[in-house]
């Protein structure tokens, strides 16, 4: 059974990577920082989903 936390976490992580990279390329510190924060949030949500599946 696939956990929705893992799916949404992976999507947020990927979106954050894209946003952070675009921010780096355009010189937008705001986009870069928001992207990195979103990436970290997605990674944490993915880990939570994995832990939930383990239990």
PyMOL Python script that loads the backbone (N, CA, C, O; Angstrom):
from pymol import cmd

cmd.read_pdbstr("""\
ATOM      1  N   UNK A   1       0.842  -1.181   0.000  1.00  0.00           N
ATOM      2  CA  UNK A   1       0.000   0.000   0.000  1.00  0.00           C
ATOM      3  C   UNK A   1       0.886   1.243   0.000  1.00  0.00           C
ATOM      4  O   UNK A   1       1.822   1.345   0.794  1.00  0.00           O
ATOM      5  N   UNK A   2       0.595   2.164  -0.871  1.00  0.00           N
ATOM      6  CA  UNK A   2       1.382   3.377  -0.995  1.00  0.00           C
ATOM      7  C   UNK A   2       0.782   4.454  -0.096  1.00  0.00           C
ATOM      8  O   UNK A   2      -0.425   4.695  -0.107  1.00  0.00           O
ATOM      9  N   UNK A   3       1.641   5.085   0.673  1.00  0.00           N
ATOM     10  CA  UNK A   3       1.211   6.117   1.604  1.00  0.00           C
ATOM     11  C   UNK A   3       1.177   7.473   0.906  1.00  0.00           C
ATOM     12  O   UNK A   3       2.111   7.815   0.181  1.00  0.00           O
ATOM     13  N   UNK A   4       0.124   8.241   1.112  1.00  0.00           N
ATOM     14  CA  UNK A   4       0.007   9.549   0.460  1.00  0.00           C
ATOM     15  C   UNK A   4       1.066  10.527   0.958  1.00  0.00           C
ATOM     16  O   UNK A   4       1.442  11.442   0.225  1.00  0.00           O
ATOM     17  N   UNK A   5       1.555  10.357   2.185  1.00  0.00           N
ATOM     18  CA  UNK A   5       2.613  11.230   2.692  1.00  0.00           C
ATOM     19  C   UNK A   5       3.875  11.090   1.850  1.00  0.00           C
ATOM     20  O   UNK A   5       4.569  12.074   1.593  1.00  0.00           O
ATOM     21  N   UNK A   6       4.167   9.880   1.427  1.00  0.00           N
ATOM     22  CA  UNK A   6       5.351   9.653   0.603  1.00  0.00           C
ATOM     23  C   UNK A   6       5.192  10.290  -0.772  1.00  0.00           C
ATOM     24  O   UNK A   6       6.144  10.852  -1.314  1.00  0.00           O
ATOM     25  N   UNK A   7       4.002  10.202  -1.331  1.00  0.00           N
ATOM     26  CA  UNK A   7       3.759  10.767  -2.662  1.00  0.00           C
ATOM     27  C   UNK A   7       3.814  12.290  -2.623  1.00  0.00           C
ATOM     28  O   UNK A   7       4.507  12.911  -3.429  1.00  0.00           O
ATOM     29  N   UNK A   8       3.083  12.887  -1.688  1.00  0.00           N
ATOM     30  CA  UNK A   8       3.080  14.350  -1.611  1.00  0.00           C
ATOM     31  C   UNK A   8       4.445  14.884  -1.199  1.00  0.00           C
ATOM     32  O   UNK A   8       4.866  15.946  -1.655  1.00  0.00           O
ATOM     33  N   UNK A   9       5.131  14.147  -0.339  1.00  0.00           N
ATOM     34  CA  UNK A   9       6.478  14.561   0.063  1.00  0.00           C
ATOM     35  C   UNK A   9       7.438  14.573  -1.111  1.00  0.00           C
ATOM     36  O   UNK A   9       8.227  15.505  -1.267  1.00  0.00           O
ATOM     37  N   UNK A  10       7.372  13.545  -1.930  1.00  0.00           N
ATOM     38  CA  UNK A  10       8.243  13.474  -3.111  1.00  0.00           C
ATOM     39  C   UNK A  10       7.915  14.596  -4.097  1.00  0.00           C
ATOM     40  O   UNK A  10       8.813  15.177  -4.707  1.00  0.00           O
ATOM     41  N   UNK A  11       6.627  14.894  -4.249  1.00  0.00           N
ATOM     42  CA  UNK A  11       6.216  15.968  -5.157  1.00  0.00           C
ATOM     43  C   UNK A  11       6.707  17.322  -4.650  1.00  0.00           C
ATOM     44  O   UNK A  11       7.208  18.133  -5.429  1.00  0.00           O
ATOM     45  N   UNK A  12       6.564  17.568  -3.348  1.00  0.00           N
ATOM     46  CA  UNK A  12       7.043  18.829  -2.774  1.00  0.00           C
ATOM     47  C   UNK A  12       8.558  18.942  -2.892  1.00  0.00           C
ATOM     48  O   UNK A  12       9.094  20.013  -3.177  1.00  0.00           O
ATOM     49  N   UNK A  13       9.237  17.821  -2.668  1.00  0.00           N
ATOM     50  CA  UNK A  13      10.696  17.820  -2.754  1.00  0.00           C
ATOM     51  C   UNK A  13      11.144  18.164  -4.182  1.00  0.00           C
ATOM     52  O   UNK A  13      12.044  18.983  -4.370  1.00  0.00           O
ATOM     53  N   UNK A  14      10.527  17.550  -5.168  1.00  0.00           N
ATOM     54  CA  UNK A  14      10.872  17.820  -6.558  1.00  0.00           C
ATOM     55  C   UNK A  14      10.544  19.265  -6.925  1.00  0.00           C
ATOM     56  O   UNK A  14      11.352  19.945  -7.558  1.00  0.00           O
ATOM     57  N   UNK A  15       9.369  19.729  -6.533  1.00  0.00           N
ATOM     58  CA  UNK A  15       8.984  21.112  -6.802  1.00  0.00           C
ATOM     59  C   UNK A  15       9.931  22.102  -6.159  1.00  0.00           C
ATOM     60  O   UNK A  15      10.257  23.134  -6.746  1.00  0.00           O
ATOM     61  N   UNK A  16      10.372  21.788  -4.957  1.00  0.00           N
ATOM     62  CA  UNK A  16      11.317  22.657  -4.266  1.00  0.00           C
ATOM     63  C   UNK A  16      12.661  22.695  -4.963  1.00  0.00           C
ATOM     64  O   UNK A  16      13.292  23.749  -5.043  1.00  0.00           O
ATOM     65  N   UNK A  17      13.104  21.552  -5.469  1.00  0.00           N
ATOM     66  CA  UNK A  17      14.370  21.514  -6.214  1.00  0.00           C
ATOM     67  C   UNK A  17      14.285  22.385  -7.456  1.00  0.00           C
ATOM     68  O   UNK A  17      15.202  23.149  -7.761  1.00  0.00           O
ATOM     69  N   UNK A  18      13.171  22.260  -8.168  1.00  0.00           N
ATOM     70  CA  UNK A  18      12.987  23.059  -9.380  1.00  0.00           C
ATOM     71  C   UNK A  18      12.945  24.541  -9.034  1.00  0.00           C
ATOM     72  O   UNK A  18      13.616  25.346  -9.681  1.00  0.00           O
ATOM     73  N   UNK A  19      12.167  24.911  -8.022  1.00  0.00           N
ATOM     74  CA  UNK A  19      12.047  26.307  -7.641  1.00  0.00           C
ATOM     75  C   UNK A  19      13.396  26.861  -7.171  1.00  0.00           C
ATOM     76  O   UNK A  19      13.752  27.990  -7.506  1.00  0.00           O
ATOM     77  N   UNK A  20      14.139  26.078  -6.403  1.00  0.00           N
ATOM     78  CA  UNK A  20      15.446  26.517  -5.935  1.00  0.00           C
ATOM     79  C   UNK A  20      16.422  26.702  -7.073  1.00  0.00           C
ATOM     80  O   UNK A  20      17.195  27.661  -7.075  1.00  0.00           O
ATOM     81  N   UNK A  21      16.403  25.809  -8.036  1.00  0.00           N
ATOM     82  CA  UNK A  21      17.299  25.913  -9.184  1.00  0.00           C
ATOM     83  C   UNK A  21      16.944  27.123 -10.048  1.00  0.00           C
ATOM     84  O   UNK A  21      17.826  27.851 -10.503  1.00  0.00           O
ATOM     85  N   UNK A  22      15.647  27.328 -10.268  1.00  0.00           N
ATOM     86  CA  UNK A  22      15.218  28.501 -11.038  1.00  0.00           C
ATOM     87  C   UNK A  22      15.631  29.778 -10.305  1.00  0.00           C
ATOM     88  O   UNK A  22      16.098  30.733 -10.926  1.00  0.00           O
ATOM     89  N   UNK A  23      15.458  29.789  -9.005  1.00  0.00           N
ATOM     90  CA  UNK A  23      15.877  30.955  -8.218  1.00  0.00           C
ATOM     91  C   UNK A  23      17.368  31.204  -8.323  1.00  0.00           C
ATOM     92  O   UNK A  23      17.804  32.352  -8.413  1.00  0.00           O
ATOM     93  N   UNK A  24      18.155  30.132  -8.312  1.00  0.00           N
ATOM     94  CA  UNK A  24      19.607  30.283  -8.472  1.00  0.00           C
ATOM     95  C   UNK A  24      19.953  30.840  -9.845  1.00  0.00           C
ATOM     96  O   UNK A  24      20.798  31.725  -9.974  1.00  0.00           O
ATOM     97  N   UNK A  25      19.290  30.313 -10.864  1.00  0.00           N
ATOM     98  CA  UNK A  25      19.595  30.737 -12.238  1.00  0.00           C
ATOM     99  C   UNK A  25      19.171  32.180 -12.511  1.00  0.00           C
ATOM    100  O   UNK A  25      19.848  32.904 -13.241  1.00  0.00           O
ATOM    101  N   UNK A  26      18.065  32.588 -11.927  1.00  0.00           N
ATOM    102  CA  UNK A  26      17.570  33.946 -12.163  1.00  0.00           C
ATOM    103  C   UNK A  26      18.126  34.954 -11.162  1.00  0.00           C
ATOM    104  O   UNK A  26      17.937  36.160 -11.324  1.00  0.00           O
ATOM    105  N   UNK A  27      18.799  34.472 -10.146  1.00  0.00           N
ATOM    106  CA  UNK A  27      19.350  35.370  -9.138  1.00  0.00           C
ATOM    107  C   UNK A  27      18.327  35.786  -8.093  1.00  0.00           C
ATOM    108  O   UNK A  27      18.564  36.733  -7.343  1.00  0.00           O
ATOM    109  N   UNK A  28      17.201  35.100  -8.031  1.00  0.00           N
ATOM    110  CA  UNK A  28      16.160  35.426  -7.071  1.00  0.00           C
ATOM    111  C   UNK A  28      16.431  34.683  -5.760  1.00  0.00           C
ATOM    112  O   UNK A  28      16.213  33.476  -5.662  1.00  0.00           O
ATOM    113  N   UNK A  29      16.901  35.411  -4.776  1.00  0.00           N
ATOM    114  CA  UNK A  29      17.189  34.789  -3.481  1.00  0.00           C
ATOM    115  C   UNK A  29      15.916  34.274  -2.822  1.00  0.00           C
ATOM    116  O   UNK A  29      15.934  33.250  -2.139  1.00  0.00           O
ATOM    117  N   UNK A  30      14.825  34.977  -3.025  1.00  0.00           N
ATOM    118  CA  UNK A  30      13.550  34.566  -2.424  1.00  0.00           C
ATOM    119  C   UNK A  30      13.115  33.204  -2.958  1.00  0.00           C
ATOM    120  O   UNK A  30      12.781  32.302  -2.190  1.00  0.00           O
ATOM    121  N   UNK A  31      13.124  33.066  -4.291  1.00  0.00           N
ATOM    122  CA  UNK A  31      12.736  31.776  -4.887  1.00  0.00           C
ATOM    123  C   UNK A  31      13.694  30.673  -4.479  1.00  0.00           C
ATOM    124  O   UNK A  31      13.282  29.543  -4.217  1.00  0.00           O
ATOM    125  N   UNK A  32      14.963  31.005  -4.426  1.00  0.00           N
ATOM    126  CA  UNK A  32      15.964  30.015  -4.045  1.00  0.00           C
ATOM    127  C   UNK A  32      15.729  29.522  -2.620  1.00  0.00           C
ATOM    128  O   UNK A  32      15.749  28.317  -2.368  1.00  0.00           O
ATOM    129  N   UNK A  33      15.508  30.440  -1.696  1.00  0.00           N
ATOM    130  CA  UNK A  33      15.280  30.067  -0.300  1.00  0.00           C
ATOM    131  C   UNK A  33      13.957  29.335  -0.112  1.00  0.00           C
ATOM    132  O   UNK A  33      13.888  28.346   0.618  1.00  0.00           O
ATOM    133  N   UNK A  34      12.905  29.823  -0.771  1.00  0.00           N
ATOM    134  CA  UNK A  34      11.608  29.147  -0.672  1.00  0.00           C
ATOM    135  C   UNK A  34      11.687  27.733  -1.246  1.00  0.00           C
ATOM    136  O   UNK A  34      11.096  26.798  -0.705  1.00  0.00           O
ATOM    137  N   UNK A  35      12.416  27.591  -2.335  1.00  0.00           N
ATOM    138  CA  UNK A  35      12.576  26.278  -2.950  1.00  0.00           C
ATOM    139  C   UNK A  35      13.310  25.311  -2.041  1.00  0.00           C
ATOM    140  O   UNK A  35      12.920  24.151  -1.910  1.00  0.00           O
ATOM    141  N   UNK A  36      14.369  25.790  -1.416  1.00  0.00           N
ATOM    142  CA  UNK A  36      15.134  24.927  -0.504  1.00  0.00           C
ATOM    143  C   UNK A  36      14.287  24.528   0.710  1.00  0.00           C
ATOM    144  O   UNK A  36      14.363  23.394   1.184  1.00  0.00           O
ATOM    145  N   UNK A  37      13.484  25.469   1.203  1.00  0.00           N
ATOM    146  CA  UNK A  37      12.614  25.163   2.344  1.00  0.00           C
ATOM    147  C   UNK A  37      11.550  24.141   1.946  1.00  0.00           C
ATOM    148  O   UNK A  37      11.257  23.214   2.701  1.00  0.00           O
ATOM    149  N   UNK A  38      10.976  24.315   0.756  1.00  0.00           N
ATOM    150  CA  UNK A  38       9.967  23.373   0.272  1.00  0.00           C
ATOM    151  C   UNK A  38      10.571  21.990   0.030  1.00  0.00           C
ATOM    152  O   UNK A  38       9.935  20.967   0.283  1.00  0.00           O
ATOM    153  N   UNK A  39      11.799  21.980  -0.459  1.00  0.00           N
ATOM    154  CA  UNK A  39      12.500  20.714  -0.677  1.00  0.00           C
ATOM    155  C   UNK A  39      12.717  19.985   0.649  1.00  0.00           C
ATOM    156  O   UNK A  39      12.500  18.777   0.736  1.00  0.00           O
ATOM    157  N   UNK A  40      13.142  20.711   1.673  1.00  0.00           N
ATOM    158  CA  UNK A  40      13.357  20.110   2.990  1.00  0.00           C
ATOM    159  C   UNK A  40      12.040  19.611   3.591  1.00  0.00           C
ATOM    160  O   UNK A  40      11.998  18.542   4.200  1.00  0.00           O
ATOM    161  N   UNK A  41      10.979  20.379   3.418  1.00  0.00           N
ATOM    162  CA  UNK A  41       9.675  19.963   3.928  1.00  0.00           C
ATOM    163  C   UNK A  41       9.209  18.685   3.234  1.00  0.00           C
ATOM    164  O   UNK A  41       8.663  17.784   3.871  1.00  0.00           O
ATOM    165  N   UNK A  42       9.428  18.617   1.938  1.00  0.00           N
ATOM    166  CA  UNK A  42       9.052  17.421   1.196  1.00  0.00           C
ATOM    167  C   UNK A  42       9.852  16.204   1.619  1.00  0.00           C
ATOM    168  O   UNK A  42       9.311  15.104   1.720  1.00  0.00           O
ATOM    169  N   UNK A  43      11.146  16.398   1.866  1.00  0.00           N
ATOM    170  CA  UNK A  43      11.991  15.292   2.314  1.00  0.00           C
ATOM    171  C   UNK A  43      11.525  14.789   3.681  1.00  0.00           C
ATOM    172  O   UNK A  43      11.486  13.583   3.927  1.00  0.00           O
ATOM    173  N   UNK A  44      11.178  15.715   4.557  1.00  0.00           N
ATOM    174  CA  UNK A  44      10.703  15.323   5.882  1.00  0.00           C
ATOM    175  C   UNK A  44       9.380  14.567   5.789  1.00  0.00           C
ATOM    176  O   UNK A  44       9.167  13.590   6.508  1.00  0.00           O
ATOM    177  N   UNK A  45       8.496  15.016   4.908  1.00  0.00           N
ATOM    178  CA  UNK A  45       7.208  14.346   4.750  1.00  0.00           C
ATOM    179  C   UNK A  45       7.393  12.941   4.156  1.00  0.00           C
ATOM    180  O   UNK A  45       6.685  12.003   4.526  1.00  0.00           O
ATOM    181  N   UNK A  46       8.340  12.813   3.245  1.00  0.00           N
ATOM    182  CA  UNK A  46       8.642  11.504   2.675  1.00  0.00           C
ATOM    183  C   UNK A  46       9.162  10.555   3.749  1.00  0.00           C
ATOM    184  O   UNK A  46       8.745   9.399   3.822  1.00  0.00           O
ATOM    185  N   UNK A  47      10.065  11.047   4.572  1.00  0.00           N
ATOM    186  CA  UNK A  47      10.595  10.220   5.668  1.00  0.00           C
ATOM    187  C   UNK A  47       9.498   9.816   6.651  1.00  0.00           C
ATOM    188  O   UNK A  47       9.480   8.689   7.146  1.00  0.00           O
ATOM    189  N   UNK A  48       8.593  10.736   6.926  1.00  0.00           N
ATOM    190  CA  UNK A  48       7.469  10.428   7.806  1.00  0.00           C
ATOM    191  C   UNK A  48       6.611   9.316   7.203  1.00  0.00           C
ATOM    192  O   UNK A  48       6.195   8.391   7.899  1.00  0.00           O
ATOM    193  N   UNK A  49       6.356   9.420   5.911  1.00  0.00           N
ATOM    194  CA  UNK A  49       5.564   8.385   5.240  1.00  0.00           C
ATOM    195  C   UNK A  49       6.259   7.039   5.260  1.00  0.00           C
ATOM    196  O   UNK A  49       5.604   6.009   5.421  1.00  0.00           O
ATOM    197  N   UNK A  50       7.577   7.028   5.098  1.00  0.00           N
ATOM    198  CA  UNK A  50       8.333   5.785   5.147  1.00  0.00           C
ATOM    199  C   UNK A  50       8.268   5.178   6.553  1.00  0.00           C
ATOM    200  O   UNK A  50       8.099   3.968   6.705  1.00  0.00           O
ATOM    201  N   UNK A  51       8.403   6.018   7.565  1.00  0.00           N
ATOM    202  CA  UNK A  51       8.346   5.537   8.937  1.00  0.00           C
ATOM    203  C   UNK A  51       6.959   4.977   9.236  1.00  0.00           C
ATOM    204  O   UNK A  51       6.831   3.949   9.902  1.00  0.00           O
ATOM    205  N   UNK A  52       5.934   5.646   8.750  1.00  0.00           N
ATOM    206  CA  UNK A  52       4.574   5.182   8.953  1.00  0.00           C
ATOM    207  C   UNK A  52       4.353   3.822   8.299  1.00  0.00           C
ATOM    208  O   UNK A  52       3.682   2.957   8.862  1.00  0.00           O
ATOM    209  N   UNK A  53       4.910   3.640   7.129  1.00  0.00           N
ATOM    210  CA  UNK A  53       4.794   2.361   6.435  1.00  0.00           C
ATOM    211  C   UNK A  53       5.541   1.251   7.193  1.00  0.00           C
ATOM    212  O   UNK A  53       5.098   0.103   7.215  1.00  0.00           O
ATOM    213  N   UNK A  54       6.652   1.595   7.799  1.00  0.00           N
ATOM    214  CA  UNK A  54       7.444   0.626   8.543  1.00  0.00           C
ATOM    215  C   UNK A  54       6.695   0.116   9.766  1.00  0.00           C
ATOM    216  O   UNK A  54       6.736  -1.069  10.099  1.00  0.00           O
ATOM    217  N   UNK A  55       6.016   1.036  10.417  1.00  0.00           N
ATOM    218  CA  UNK A  55       5.269   0.672  11.627  1.00  0.00           C
ATOM    219  C   UNK A  55       4.044  -0.061  11.207  1.00  0.00           C
ATOM    220  O   UNK A  55       3.250  -0.473  12.053  1.00  0.00           O
TER     221      UNK A  55
END
""", "prot")
cmd.dss("prot")
cmd.show_as("cartoon", "prot")
cmd.util.cbc("prot")
cmd.orient("prot")
